């Protein structure tokens, strides 16, 4: 006797959302109200204050020599700090996610150190090290080298507060991906550089971009650590956030908000790039299993642990003219 189809049908999955519709609408409304009050309204106020004296004064404030110097110094600092943090983040995440070694837990802890130390304290540490009365101050003075109250000190302070961002984005991503593909590439005779360039780097490109975006945004907007080591020398060691503070303290509100609007625009651009990177990263992680399964001809259900076939890696490596 055959069993009816209705009796063998898989049970319907329950709806994970059990709250009443009015509860969901209420929570959504509260969240939107919070975002509007604390994010949208201040952002609109920045641009309104920046344009309060007209568009001519706005561009005049941005063309001021001190403002131009602050913008150039901010861009220079980010141009130095971000690539260095990119190199450190790649090296640290590669070592932590792919290898076992003594001191691995210590390295992971040190990467998180800037998250637990106040930026002002980190700037003070550099003053104690490289200042005129610091440990290395006399030696630097004898060799006519200046770090504190100069561009090198600003760059060092910025590197310290931003170096976790790239590594912290890549470490969990590399750990989740595993090292099956790298092992297959090694068996096929790929060198370390070819394995990294043709196998590892394509798998982490969107996570890498996400970390670089966050690192760049923090580098350009850093205030506490840079304020301690810069000396506030107007036109020389003031970055954009410091220049905004100086203008505001002088009651030049329109000019201060004009410069601040550039940082706000940077935040909006960063948000857009961040959303783009998040979308591609989540889609890549979601589709990675299916793509690998189709390449080797093995149907896998969502959530199944992916298996890497050497033929897939061989195809990738052959693109690099091994």
N, C-alpha and C positions, 0 to 999 in steps of 0.2 A: 504494500500500500504506500503510495507516494505521499510525501508530506506537502501540504499546500505551500505555495510560494510565499504567502504572507507570513507563515509561521517561521520560515527560514530567513526572512529579511533581517538584516542587521538593525539593531535598535537605533532609533534616531538620537543623535547627540544632543544633549540638553543645551539650551541657550546659556552661554557663560555669563551674560548680563541678566541679573535677576531683579535689579532695582526697577521700581515703577518709572514710567516715562517722566513724570513730574520731578522725580528725584534727579534723573539724569539732566533734565533741562535746568534745574536749580543749580546743580554743581557746575554745569557748563557756564551758566550766567555768572556765577561767582568768580570762576576762573577768568572769564573775559573782562569782568569789571576790575579785577585785580590787575590784569595786564594793562588795561586801558589807563588806570589810575597811576601805576608806578612805572610804566614803560612808554606808552604812547603819548600821554600828556607831557611828561618832561621832554621827550624828543621834539614834539611840536613847539614847546616853549623855547627850546634852544634855537630853532630856526626863526621863530617869530622875533626873539630878542636880537638875533644876528642881523635881521633885516629891518629892525625898528627905525634906523636912521637912513634907510634907502639902500638901493643896490649899489650906488656909487660909493658910499661909505664902507659897505661890506667889502668890496674889492680893494678899496684903499687900505683897509685894515689888514687884509691878507698880503698886500704888496709892501707893507712896512718892512724896512730892513731887518728889524729884530724878529718879526714874524717869519720872514723868509729864512733867516738863519736858524730859527727853531724848527721849521719844516725840514730844512736840509739836514740838520743834525739828527732829527727823528728818523728820516729815511736812511741816513748813513748808519745809524745804530742798528736799525732793523736789518739792513743789508749785510751787516757783519754778524750779528747775533743769530739770525735765523739759519743761514747755511751751516754755521758751526753746530748749532743744536740739531740740525738735520743729520749731520755726520755722526754726532754723538748718539742720537736716537736710533739710527740704523744699526750702529755697532753694538750698542747696549741691548737692544731688542733682539738682534741676531744671536748674541751670546747667551742671553737669558732664556730665550725660547727654544733654541736649537741644541744647547750643550749643557752638560752637567759639570760643575767645577766648584772648587772650594771658594767660599766667599760670595757665592751667588745670592744668598739671602741678604748679605750685607750690601751688595751692589743695588739690589732692588730697594732696600730701605733708604740708601743714600739718594736714589733718584727721587724719592718722595720728600726729601728733606725741605726743598723750597716751599712745599705746600704747608708745612708745619711751622716754618719760621717767618716771622713778620718781615715784609720787605724793608722796613726801616732798620730792623736789627741786622739784616744782611748788608745793607749799605754801611752801617756802623762798623761791621766787621772789616770791610775793605778800608775804612778810614783807619782803624786800629792797625791794619797790616801795612798799608802803603802811605799813610799820612805822614806829615812832617815829624810828628812825635811817635809814629808807629814803629813796629819791629823792623821794617825794611825802609823806613823813611830816610835815615841818614845815608844808607847805601845808594838809594835812588838820587838823593841830592848830590852826592859826590859824582855820580855819573850823569848829571844833568838830565835826569828822566823824571817826568811828572805824570802820575797816574790819577791821583785824587785831584778834584777840581779841574779835570781835563777830560778830553774825549775817551781815552783808554779806561778811566774809571767808570764812565757812564756805560761803556760797552760791557765791561766786566760785570757790573751790577745787573745789567739787562740779561746777560747770558745766564747768570745765576738764577734769576727768578723765572726764566722761561725754559730752561733745559728739560724739565720733566714732560713737557707737552707732547713732543713727538714720540718719545720712548713709551709714555703711558698709553698712547693710542695703538702703537704697534705690538707691544708685548702680548696683550690678550688676543689680538688678531692672529699673530704668528702661532701662539700656543693652541688656539682653536683649529687652525689649519693643519697642525701636525707637521711631521717631517717625512711623510711617505714619498712625496714627489722628489724631494732632495735626495733621499736614499736611492730612489730609482735612477736619478740623474748621475749619482756617483757611481753606481754599478755600471752604467753605460759609458763611463769614462769622462764625464764632464769635469772640468777644473772648477775650483772654488768660485772664481770670478764668473765663469759661464753659468754655473748653477745659480748664483745669486742674480745675475742679470737676466737670464732667460726663464727661470722658474720662480724664484722667490719674489723678485721685484714686481713682476706683473700681478702677482696675487695680492700684494699689499699696496698697490698704487693709490687706491682711493683712501685707505686708512692713513697712508703717508700724507696725502694732500690735506686730509682733515686735520692731522696734527700740525702741519706747517701753517695752516690758516689760523688755528688757535694761537700758535707760537708767535706769529707775526702780529696778530691783534694785541696780544699782551705786551709785546716788545714796544709797539708804538704808543700804547696807553699807559705804560708803567709810570708811576709817580713816586711812591715811597722811597724805594732804593735809590732811584736816580736823584731825587731831591737831596738826599744825604751826601752823595759823592760829587754832585755837580758844582756846588758853591754858588749857584744862582748868578753866574756872571752873565749879565744880559748881552745878548748878541753873540755869545761864545759857547756857553755850556747850558743854555736853556733849551729843553725840548718843548714840544708843543704843549703837553700838560702843564709844565712849569711856566711857560709863557702865559697860558690862560690864567694861572693863579696870580701872576704879577699884574696883569691887566685888571683882573677883578679887584685886587687889593688897592689899585689906583683908582677905583670907581669908574674905570673905562669899560662899562658893562657891554656896550654894543661890540667893541673890538674883541673883548674876551669871548663873547658868544660867537663871534665870527670865526675865530680860530677854533673854538670848541665845535662848531658845525662841521669842520673838516674831520675831526675825530668821530663825530656822529655819522657822517657819510662813510667813513671807514668801517664803523660798526655795522652799518646796513649792508655794505658790500661783503663784509666778512660773514654776516648772517646768511646772505644769499649763497655764497660759495659753500658755507657750512651745510646748508640744506641740500645743495647739489651733491656734495661729497657724501653726506649721510644716505641720500637716496641711492646713489650708485653702490655704496658700500653694503647696504642692507640687501639690495637686489643681487649683488655679486655673491654674498654669503648664502642667500637663499637658493640661487640657481647653480651654485658651484657643484653640488652633488649631482644634479640632473645632467649638467653639461658633461661631467666626467663619465657618467654612466652611459650616455648616448655615444660618447667617443669610443668606448670599449664594447658597446653593444649589450650592456647588461642593464635591464630595467630595475631601477631602484625606487622604492617608495619614499616619500618625504620623511625626513627624520632618520633614514637608514644611514649608518656609517659608510662613508664613501670609500671605495677601493680604487687604488691607483694602478693602472696597467702600465708596464714599461713602454708599451707602444705609444701611449699618449705623450709621455715625457720624451721619447725618442723623436716624435714629430716636432715637439717644441724645440728641442736642442738642435735639430737639423735646420731650423730656421736661422740659427746663429752660425751656420757654416762650420760645424765641428770638423 
